[in-house]
Structure formats: structure tokens, C-alpha cells
Amino acid sequence: QVQLVESGGGLVQPGGSLRLSCATSGMIFSNYLMAWYRQAPGKQRELVANRGSDGNKVYLDSVKGRFTISRDNAKNTVYLQMNDLKPEDTAVYYCKLYRPFGNAYWGQGTQVTVSS
């Protein structure tokens, strides 16, 4: 069975850093593209970062220069490095592995809270 297990969220002060992980199993990891989304209370889920088929990375404007999406094929894991965190980054973060014209899989979500 396909599983995506997220970890790395938590409470951090403004200006701090976190690295989110999305460990996968039950799938051929290299066949999938990857993305990170987030959803704040009362807000629509939004795309935070995406790594496309050509390896190009696209980021939400508000996180550009602070967040980095990456993957470790040997560990079948997707990462989101989050630096200089701001209170506006507070949300539940979800990883997504997908094929452009095929199926998609989602992580369970991990809470990131940025507060003093």
C-alpha cells in the first residue's frame, strides 16, 4: 500500500527554521513529481513549492528565497527546508506526489506554528 508519512513540524519562533520530511513507501518514488501545499485556518489550501518534470522548482511568492524543496531518491523522501519563518507561515503542511496525468498521493499533514 502507498504511504506518505510527514514529520518535522512543530512550534518555532519567528526567524527560525524547520525541515519537513515526507517519507514514502509502496510506490516507485522516481516516477512521481512532488509538491508541498499548506492550509491555514479559514484559508484555502495553497501550493507552496513544486518540482516539475524537468527539475525546475517553483515557489509561492511569499516563501521564495526562504523555502527549498528537494528530494532524496535513495531514501524515497521529499523535503521542505523552511528558513526565516514568519507567523504568516503558520499552517498545516502537506506533501503531494503525483503524475501529471495520473494519480496523486498526499501526506497526512504536519502542523507548523510560528510564534513567539
Backbone as numpy.savetxt, mean C-alpha at the origin, in Angstrom:
# Nx Ny Nz CAx CAy CAz Cx Cy Cz
-5.21 -21.35 -1.49 -6.05 -20.18 -1.49 -5.16 -18.93 -1.49
-5.67 -17.90 -2.11 -4.94 -16.64 -2.19 -5.12 -15.88 -0.89
-4.01 -15.41 -0.36 -4.04 -14.60 0.85 -3.10 -13.42 0.71
-3.57 -12.27 1.17 -2.76 -11.07 1.27 -2.85 -10.61 2.72
-1.74 -10.60 3.41 -1.71 -10.24 4.82 -0.90 -8.98 5.00
-1.55 -7.93 5.48 -0.89 -6.65 5.67 -0.38 -6.51 7.10
0.68 -5.74 7.23 1.23 -5.44 8.54 2.02 -4.14 8.46
2.39 -3.62 9.61 3.24 -2.44 9.66 2.55 -1.15 10.04
1.23 -1.17 10.14 0.52 0.02 10.54 0.67 0.28 12.03
0.18 1.43 12.45 0.25 1.79 13.85 0.12 3.27 14.06
0.46 3.70 15.26 0.41 5.11 15.64 1.80 5.71 15.52
1.89 6.84 14.85 3.16 7.51 14.66 2.96 9.02 14.76
3.97 9.72 15.23 3.90 11.17 15.32 4.12 11.82 13.96
3.58 13.02 13.77 3.86 13.73 12.52 5.36 13.83 12.26
5.72 13.60 11.01 7.12 13.59 10.63 7.78 12.24 10.73
7.10 11.29 11.33 7.64 9.95 11.47 7.48 9.12 10.22
7.92 7.87 10.32 7.91 6.96 9.17 7.34 5.61 9.56
6.75 4.96 8.59 6.28 3.59 8.72 6.52 2.87 7.40
6.70 1.57 7.47 6.73 0.75 6.27 5.65 -0.31 6.36
4.72 -0.24 5.44 3.66 -1.22 5.36 4.11 -2.39 4.50
3.72 -3.59 4.89 4.04 -4.79 4.14 2.75 -5.51 3.75
2.79 -6.15 2.62 1.68 -6.95 2.14 2.26 -8.26 1.64
2.19 -9.27 2.47 2.74 -10.58 2.15 1.68 -11.44 1.47
2.05 -12.04 0.36 1.09 -12.81 -0.42 1.44 -14.29 -0.41
0.43 -15.10 -0.65 0.60 -16.54 -0.80 -0.52 -17.07 -1.67
-0.30 -18.24 -2.23 -1.32 -18.88 -3.04 -1.51 -18.28 -4.42
-0.53 -17.52 -4.88 -0.62 -16.88 -6.18 0.76 -16.79 -6.81
0.78 -16.62 -8.12 2.05 -16.39 -8.81 2.29 -14.89 -8.75
3.08 -14.50 -7.78 3.27 -13.10 -7.44 3.72 -12.26 -8.63
4.63 -12.79 -9.42 5.21 -12.02 -10.52 4.22 -11.72 -11.63
3.09 -12.38 -11.66 2.09 -12.16 -12.69 1.18 -10.97 -12.41
1.34 -10.35 -11.26 0.42 -9.31 -10.83 1.08 -7.96 -10.70
0.32 -6.94 -11.04 0.69 -5.57 -10.76 0.26 -5.24 -9.33
0.70 -4.10 -8.82 0.43 -3.81 -7.42 0.08 -2.35 -7.21
-0.68 -2.13 -6.15 -1.09 -0.78 -5.79 -1.40 -0.72 -4.31
-1.40 0.49 -3.77 -1.84 0.76 -2.41 -2.95 1.79 -2.45
-3.98 1.54 -1.66 -5.09 2.46 -1.49 -5.21 2.83 -0.03
-5.96 3.89 0.23 -6.28 4.22 1.61 -7.69 4.80 1.70
-8.26 4.66 2.88 -9.59 5.19 3.11 -9.67 5.78 4.51
-9.91 7.07 4.58 -10.08 7.76 5.84 -11.55 7.74 6.23
-11.85 7.91 7.52 -13.25 7.91 7.96 -14.09 8.94 7.21
-15.20 8.49 6.67 -16.09 9.38 5.95 -15.62 9.79 4.57
-14.51 9.21 4.12 -13.95 9.58 2.84 -13.96 8.39 1.88
-13.88 8.72 0.61 -13.82 7.70 -0.43 -12.43 7.07 -0.47
-12.40 5.80 -0.76 -11.12 5.14 -0.91 -10.37 5.74 -2.10
-9.08 6.00 -1.93 -8.31 6.64 -2.97 -7.03 5.86 -3.25
-6.60 5.94 -4.48 -5.36 5.31 -4.89 -4.19 6.13 -4.39
-3.29 5.48 -3.68 -2.13 6.15 -3.10 -0.90 5.97 -3.98
-0.67 4.75 -4.43 0.51 4.45 -5.23 0.23 3.26 -6.12
0.79 3.28 -7.31 0.60 2.20 -8.25 1.89 1.92 -9.00
2.18 0.65 -9.17 3.30 0.23 -10.01 2.72 -0.53 -11.18
2.88 0.04 -12.37 2.28 -0.52 -13.56 3.11 -1.59 -14.21
2.63 -2.05 -15.35 3.25 -3.16 -16.05 4.66 -2.85 -16.54
4.92 -1.58 -16.79 6.25 -1.18 -17.24 7.17 -0.80 -16.09
6.71 -1.00 -14.88 7.48 -0.65 -13.70 7.37 0.80 -13.29
6.67 1.59 -14.06 6.50 3.00 -13.72 5.64 3.15 -12.47
6.03 4.07 -11.62 5.33 4.31 -10.37 4.58 5.62 -10.42
3.33 5.56 -9.99 2.47 6.74 -9.96 1.96 6.92 -8.55
1.99 8.16 -8.06 1.61 8.46 -6.70 0.54 9.53 -6.63
-0.28 9.43 -5.61 -1.19 10.50 -5.27 -0.36 11.77 -5.03
-0.83 12.89 -5.54 -0.06 14.13 -5.45 0.35 14.46 -4.01
-0.54 14.24 -3.08 -0.28 14.63 -1.70 0.77 13.76 -1.01
1.11 12.61 -1.59 2.13 11.75 -0.99 3.40 11.69 -1.82
3.40 12.31 -2.97 4.55 12.27 -3.86 5.78 12.85 -3.17
6.87 12.12 -3.26 8.10 12.53 -2.61 8.23 12.03 -1.19
7.15 11.51 -0.62 7.17 11.00 0.74 6.97 9.49 0.80
6.19 8.95 -0.12 5.87 7.52 -0.13 6.58 6.84 -1.29
6.93 5.57 -1.08 7.55 4.78 -2.13 6.95 3.38 -2.14
6.47 2.95 -3.30 5.96 1.60 -3.47 7.08 0.73 -4.03
7.17 -0.49 -3.54 8.20 -1.40 -4.02 7.74 -2.84 -3.83
8.50 -3.76 -4.38 8.17 -5.17 -4.23 9.43 -5.98 -4.08
9.32 -7.07 -3.36 10.39 -8.03 -3.21 9.88 -9.36 -3.75
10.30 -9.70 -4.94 9.79 -10.90 -5.58 10.19 -12.17 -4.85
11.36 -12.16 -4.25 11.82 -13.33 -3.51 10.95 -13.61 -2.30
10.39 -12.55 -1.72 9.55 -12.70 -0.53 8.06 -12.60 -0.85
7.72 -12.43 -2.11 6.32 -12.30 -2.53 5.60 -11.21 -1.73
6.26 -10.10 -1.55 5.76 -9.05 -0.67 5.81 -7.69 -1.35
4.77 -6.91 -1.11 4.67 -5.53 -1.56 4.88 -4.61 -0.36
5.56 -3.50 -0.58 5.83 -2.55 0.50 5.35 -1.16 0.14
5.03 -0.41 1.17 4.81 1.02 1.03 5.61 1.71 2.12
6.71 2.35 1.72 7.49 3.14 2.65 6.87 4.52 2.75
6.58 4.93 3.98 5.88 6.18 4.22 6.75 7.05 5.12
7.24 8.16 4.58 8.09 9.08 5.31 7.40 10.42 5.50
7.89 11.17 6.48 7.35 12.50 6.77 5.83 12.46 6.85
5.34 11.57 7.66 3.89 11.37 7.76 3.19 12.58 8.34
2.00 12.82 7.83 1.18 13.95 8.24 -0.15 13.45 8.79
-0.81 14.24 9.63 -2.12 13.81 10.14 -3.11 13.46 9.03
-3.00 14.13 7.90 -3.88 13.85 6.77 -3.67 12.47 6.17
-2.57 11.82 6.52 -2.31 10.46 6.05 -3.04 9.40 6.85
-3.68 9.81 7.93 -4.41 8.86 8.77 -5.52 8.19 7.98
-5.48 6.87 7.93 -6.44 6.11 7.14 -6.17 4.63 7.34
-7.07 3.82 6.83 -6.81 2.40 6.67 -6.20 2.20 5.29
-5.08 1.52 5.26 -4.36 1.30 4.01 -4.55 -0.13 3.53
-4.78 -0.28 2.24 -5.05 -1.57 1.63 -4.09 -1.82 0.47
-3.51 -3.00 0.42 -2.75 -3.38 -0.75 -3.66 -4.09 -1.74
-3.28 -4.00 -2.99 -4.05 -4.62 -4.06 -3.08 -5.20 -5.09
-3.26 -6.45 -5.41 -2.55 -7.07 -6.51 -3.57 -7.42 -7.58
-3.24 -7.10 -8.81 -4.23 -7.22 -9.86 -3.59 -7.47 -11.21
-4.40 -7.97 -12.10 -4.05 -8.06 -13.51 -4.97 -7.10 -14.25
-4.43 -6.36 -15.23 -5.20 -5.27 -15.85 -6.58 -5.67 -16.35
-6.71 -6.84 -16.91 -8.00 -7.29 -17.44 -8.45 -8.58 -16.77
-7.97 -8.78 -15.57 -8.30 -9.99 -14.86 -8.70 -9.74 -13.42
-8.39 -10.69 -12.58 -8.82 -10.63 -11.19 -7.94 -9.72 -10.35
-8.45 -9.40 -9.19 -7.73 -8.56 -8.24 -7.90 -9.12 -6.84
-6.89 -8.91 -6.02 -6.92 -9.37 -4.64 -6.55 -8.23 -3.72
-7.22 -8.19 -2.58 -7.04 -7.11 -1.61 -6.57 -7.63 -0.27
-5.73 -6.84 0.38 -5.38 -7.11 1.75 -6.51 -6.73 2.69
-6.35 -7.10 3.95 -7.41 -6.86 4.93 -7.44 -5.43 5.44
-6.42 -4.66 5.16 -6.32 -3.30 5.63 -5.50 -3.21 6.91
-4.74 -2.13 7.03 -3.99 -1.86 8.24 -4.12 -0.38 8.59
-4.37 -0.11 9.85 -4.63 1.26 10.30 -3.34 2.03 10.48
-3.29 3.21 9.90 -2.20 4.15 10.11 -2.79 5.40 10.75
-2.29 5.75 11.92 -2.75 6.94 12.62 -1.56 7.86 12.88
-1.65 9.07 12.38 -0.59 10.06 12.54 -1.10 11.14 13.47
-0.55 11.20 14.66 -1.04 12.12 15.67 0.01 12.34 16.73
-0.04 13.52 17.34 0.83 13.82 18.47 0.26 13.28 19.77
